[in-house]
Amino acid sequence: MKKILLFIVGSSILFFASCAKKSETSMVLKSGELQIGVNVAYPPFEYYGEDGKTAMGFDIDLGNAVAKQLGLKAKFIDVAWEGIFAGLNTNKYDCIISGVTITPERLDAFEFSKPYVGNGQSIIIRKDSALKISAPEDLTGLTVGYLTESTSDIFMTAKAEAGLKFTAAEYDDAMNSFADLKNGRCDAVVSDSLVAIDYVSKPNNPYKIAWQGKAEEFLGIAMKKGNKELAAAVDKALLQLRSDGTLKKLSEKNFGSDIVSDLN
């Protein structure tokens, strides 16, 4: 198994990988830079500012803070969600900080940091909708939008396998699902609760949360399988950011409240 060796030279941290198996691809973190894969289409975690160029949001702030703790500068690489994990496996970036839920399947395929925030699923409809939805089962017969290859996708796939009949509208951009809900092209959207809360809190928004599930999901930073040294360094950085109050400040800035301290 290849490993990442950590060398400290001055104030910079250099990461190198050695190959222990012929079939494995060597991975190198560039000196002075932590390359982070993100899908900048998921407010309040990642989105572009008014200039359409500046990436903003909780995960962007978190990535900058983690990189700073490691003595590195964060470089964000915007990737379509359906290809974000493949990009990690092909060394296009060093980690993913993009609202990634830790699941058993993903734990088998990647290294993960300890969780930095809890989350759940919600059903969102239009404020002017006559639909009566108080549980996922009330989506029967409706067109339901959600982000493909996400935990919302996993959630709705499980419901379908359990017998729920609905028309799936899958999107590669979460913002498009909300736009289609607004324009009447789908009846409801299933999304992470933290994303739903952000959408319904905006002035003059047309949405309301019809149902909110328990916070049974936890988000973490994903790294390539076997990169245990980087995972340990990231965990140490997160611990420092939690203990010095930085995570709380970033949460209050981006979500309007402290949603991270209950993971202490």
Buried (B, 14 or more C-beta within 10 A) or exposed (E): EBBBEBEEEEEBBBBBBEEEEEEBEEBEBEEBBBBBBBBBBBBBBBBBEEEEEEBBBBBBBBBBBBBBBBBBEBBBBBBEBBBBBEBBEEBBBBBBBBBBBBBEEBEEBBBBBBBBBBBBBBBBBBEEBEEEBEEBEBBEEBBBBBBBBBBBBBBBEEBEEEEBEBEBBBBBBBBBBBBBBBEEEBBBBBBBBBBBBBBBEEEEBBBBBBBBBEBEBBBBBBBBBBBEBBBBBBBBBBBBBBEEEBBBBBBEEBBEEBBBEEBE
